[in-house]
Amino acid sequence: MRGCAYKAGLLTSLNSQQLEFTTEPEAAALHCLSVIKEHNLKPSDSFMVVDCGGGTVDLTSRKLLPGNKLSEITERVGDLCGSTFVDKEFLQWLGRKVGFKALEKLKLNHYGQMQHLVQRFFCTRIKFKFNGDSTEYKTLKLNLQQYCPDLQQYVTDEPEKQMEKAGWVLKVDFDSVKEMFDPVINRIIKLIGDQLDYSSEEKCSAMFLVGGFSESPYLLRRVKETFKHQVPIIAVPALPIAAIVRGAITYGLNINIVHDRTLKWTYGIEVCRPWTPDDDIKKKTADGMFLYFHELAKRGKNVEVDQKFCGDFYPIRPNQDVIYFNVYYTPEYDAKYCSDPAMKLLGKIMVKTDDTHLGLNRPIEFSLTFGKMEIKAIAKNKRTGRIYRKTTFELDH
């Protein structure tokens, strides 16, 4: 994204400080700062933000700090259970009526008609209004010839007989609509419950739902019914669909508003030493060395902005004048080897030294500093303080 902005002429240099990045969950949380005062939240109070979008639902738990700053107290979690999955449940219901092959042909040959059916009929007349109260719901009639006239030619066999008998009109009753919503909302409820259990040491004072799906009356009702005894305040801020954009602007105007973040990966480097009989024989290299993962920062660690994690490392051979630092990251909390399946290479740093006359006694301090949305990697001569190499990597992958 930075490269694209530079090539488009929006930046004067590739590393311009005029471009800052934040994540969607973080931006959503920052937007909620605007409504925290009206709910009387105070410093040290914790709150959860549930970003309910079209495709995904993302959760993050934050703590309010003095000066209206934010601390991230749990790892961000999410799942594919946004509002479009309710649309898919509607199409599943329709497919059981007219046949899935017919529906697939309509999608393939008349995609516009299918979208018209979903958006104009289901979303406008049902999804946006459904609140889960059977006494307020009125059964709707779906005239398929009106919304998707070309569907009729693809419906065959028993479904065709049934549709001919019904005059190509389907009744969408309360129970059918509830069955479209419930599988999706149940997954959201589970996500929230798991997050509350994970952060049980921090009492959640409030929960804010943002994103387009948060405007669903039924979703809000289910969340309140399920968690009203655990979370005192459950609310939807004004203009929840614009939460990400507004929160991003808040961050851009004051990037110091974010005090810390919780690492979603474990970071470290590949370290080499002579193999010993106590080591795994399968890990012995051709030249008799042993490679392993040296952890610098663990997943789940709460890291302040610009906090540094470092270690001292030495050359393997007395005359070695080139040293490589291979930086890796993994979702595992405890990792042993860089060859583990979940391990991924973040980047490489090459250091060229000119003090080989000191033999092995040449400590190099290698550090990772977690800044805003970037990681700063520095290799430094521990004796003289000279910086051999400095580079940056992305913090959020």
C-alpha positions, 0 to 999 in steps of 0.5 A, spaced: 500 500 500 505 504 501 509 503 495 502 504 491 501 511 494 508 512 492 508 510 485 501 514 485 505 521 487 501 521 493 508 521 497 514 525 496 518 519 498 517 511 500 518 512 507 514 518 508 511 520 515 505 523 512 502 516 511 500 512 517 497 505 517 492 502 523 488 496 523 480 495 522 479 493 529 483 498 532 480 504 528 473 501 530 475 501 537 478 508 536 471 510 533 468 508 540 472 513 544 467 518 541 461 515 545 465 512 551 464 519 555 456 518 554 456 511 558 461 514 563 467 509 562 473 511 566 480 510 566 482 502 567 475 500 564 475 495 559 470 494 553 469 490 547 468 492 540 465 487 535 466 489 528 460 486 524 461 487 517 459 484 511 464 478 510 467 478 517 466 479 524 472 481 528 473 482 536 478 486 540 478 488 547 481 494 550 482 498 556 481 505 557 487 509 559 488 516 562 489 521 557 483 518 553 489 513 550 487 505 548 491 499 551 489 492 547 488 487 552 487 481 548 489 478 541 484 480 536 479 474 533 475 474 528 470 469 523 467 469 517 460 470 519 458 477 517 451 479 514 452 476 507 452 469 510 445 471 512 444 472 504 447 465 503 442 462 508 436 465 504 439 462 498 439 456 501 432 456 503 430 458 496 434 453 493 430 447 497 424 450 494 426 451 486 432 446 486 439 448 487 441 446 480 436 451 477 439 457 482 446 455 480 444 456 473 440 463 474 447 465 478 451 463 472 446 466 466 443 472 470 447 474 476 443 481 476 437 478 477 439 474 483 442 480 486 436 484 485 432 478 488 437 478 494 438 486 495 431 488 493 427 483 496 431 480 502 435 485 504 430 491 504 424 488 506 426 482 511 434 482 513 434 490 515 428 490 519 427 483 522 428 483 530 426 476 532 419 478 535 414 473 532 408 478 534 411 484 529 413 479 523 408 479 517 409 473 512 411 476 506 410 473 499 415 472 494 413 473 487 419 469 483 416 472 476 417 479 478 424 479 481 427 473 477 423 472 471 428 467 468 429 462 474 422 459 471 426 456 465 431 452 469 426 449 474 424 442 473 421 435 476 418 436 482 420 443 484 417 445 478 410 442 479 410 445 486 412 452 484 406 451 478 401 449 483 403 455 488 403 460 482 411 462 483 409 465 489 413 463 496 411 465 503 417 467 507 414 466 514 417 468 521 420 461 522 424 461 515 427 467 516 429 466 523 432 459 521 436 464 516 439 468 521 440 463 527 446 459 524 450 466 523 448 469 529 450 463 533 457 464 531 457 471 533 455 469 540 460 464 540 466 469 538 463 474 543 463 468 549 470 466 547 473 473 548 469 474 554 472 467 557 479 469 554 479 476 558 475 474 564 481 477 568 479 484 566 471 485 567 468 488 561 464 494 562 461 495 555 460 492 548 460 496 542 457 493 536 459 497 529 459 495 522 453 494 517 451 488 520 450 491 527 444 495 525 440 488 525 435 489 530 435 481 531 443 481 532 443 486 537 437 483 541 440 476 541 447 479 544 443 483 549 439 477 551 445 473 551 450 477 555 446 482 559 448 479 565 456 479 564 456 486 560 453 492 563 453 496 557 451 493 550 450 499 545 451 501 537 454 508 536 451 512 531 453 511 524 456 504 526 457 503 518 462 509 518 466 506 524 472 504 521 473 510 517 472 515 522 476 511 527 482 511 522 481 519 522 482 519 529 488 515 529 491 519 523 490 526 527 493 523 534 497 517 533 499 517 540 492 515 542 494 508 541 499 506 548 500 498 546 498 492 542 498 485 543 502 481 539 498 476 535 505 472 533 511 470 536 517 473 533 525 470 533 531 469 529 534 463 527 541 461 531 546 456 530 551 453 534 555 446 534 551 440 535 552 436 541 549 429 543 544 431 547 541 435 540 536 431 535 540 428 530 536 429 525 537 437 526 544 436 525 547 440 519 552 437 514 558 441 517 556 439 524 552 445 527 545 445 530 540 450 528 534 453 532 529 458 533 531 463 538 525 467 541 525 474 542 517 476 543 512 471 544 505 471 542 500 474 546 505 479 549 502 486 551 507 491 547 508 498 548 509 502 542 517 503 541 518 497 546 525 493 544 526 486 545 533 484 544 539 479 545 546 478 544 549 474 539 556 472 537 559 469 530 560 462 530 567 462 527 573 466 529 574 469 522 567 470 520 566 477 517 559 476 514 553 474 519 546 473 517 540 474 522 534 471 519 527 473 522 521 469 523 514 469 526 509 463 528 502 463 531 505 458 536 506 460 543 512 456 544 517 454 538 523 450 537 525 450 530 525 455 524 523 449 520 517 448 523 510 448 519 507 454 522 514 458 521 514 463 516 520 468 514 519 475 515 526 478 513 533 477 512 539 482 515 546 481 513 551 484 517 558 485 515 564 486 520 571 488 520 573 486 527 575 479 526 581 480 529 577 479 536 575 472 534 569 470 537 569 475 542 564 480 538 557 481 541 552 483 536 546 486 539 540 484 535 533 487 537 526 488 534 522 494 536 515 494 535 513 501 533 506 503 530 504 498 524 512 496 523 517 492 526 524 496 527 530 491 526 537 493 528 544 489 529 549 493 533 556 492 535 555 491 543 562 494 544 562 500 540 555 502 539 556 502 532 549 500 528 551 495 523 544 495 519 537 497 520 531 495 517 523 495 518 518 490 517 510 490 517 507 488 524 501 486 522 500 480 517 
